[in-house]
Amino acid sequence: MGLLVCGIDPGVHGYFCVVNEAGVIDFRERMPLTGNKICPYGIWTLIKVLRLRAAEQGRKLIFGIEKVFTMPSDKRSSELILALRSEVDVVKVNGILDDLEKVLKRSDGRVGILSYGIGYGYLVQAAAVTGCRTEVFNPRTWQAEMHKGSDAALKAKERSMQVFKRLWDEKYLFMEGSKAKKPPDGLVDAALIAEYTRRLIAVPLAAT
């Protein structure tokens, strides 16, 4: 059976990017948003689309998700994780998120980390419900492998772009809006996460 491996970069600027068993990009889509917040229903709808796509192609769907490095240390963070691990109670989750956002703005302003963590929670939950194999990685884990052969003097995002252009045609890159100066980092990272996941599972699957 063939594969569709979906790499996901969480966060409001994140992306879904799918490669097949040969490493060819098959699908890419921006993280679903409602206003400027991640939409859990949009995530679930997109994952259902990917499941249907895999079924139509006779392929097995697998997810690779970048893992949250850190989460805010406030007590409500734990409550958020517990809420996301069960069926999402929208009222409860939104209340927790509002509280956490206030705490972060009042302390060090790490709302970006919160958004990243929220996206990660939604994604892991949605992937788990599908029953599809799901791998999660710290950024440094997949970067250590995928950045091999790139210019070590460059920053991480620049190295990712360099590797992307080496692996795939630039036709898969696109600009977000008329004022964008470069393709979205989230798309580039999602593609590399997908390819890292594909490589990680290729040998065990080939042996079975």
CORKARA-V130538 format. One record per run of one state. SS is the DSSP state (~ for helix, > for strand, _ for the rest). FROM is the first residue (numbers start at 0). LEN is the number of residues. If there is no record, write none. Layout:
# CORKARA-V130538
ss: (SS & SS)
from: (FROM & FROM)
len: (LEN & LEN)
This chain:
# CORKARA-V130538
ss: (_ & > & _ & > & _ & > & _ & > & _ & > & _ & ~ & _ & > & _ & ~ & _ & ~ & _ & ~ & _ & > & _ & ~ & _ & ~ & _ & ~ & _ & ~ & _)
from: (0 & 1 & 9 & 14 & 20 & 24 & 30 & 32 & 34 & 36 & 38 & 39 & 57 & 58 & 66 & 74 & 85 & 89 & 106 & 110 & 130 & 132 & 137 & 138 & 146 & 155 & 167 & 169 & 172 & 184 & 207)
len: (1 & 8 & 5 & 6 & 4 & 6 & 2 & 2 & 2 & 2 & 1 & 18 & 1 & 8 & 8 & 11 & 4 & 17 & 4 & 20 & 2 & 5 & 1 & 8 & 9 & 12 & 2 & 3 & 12 & 23 & 1)
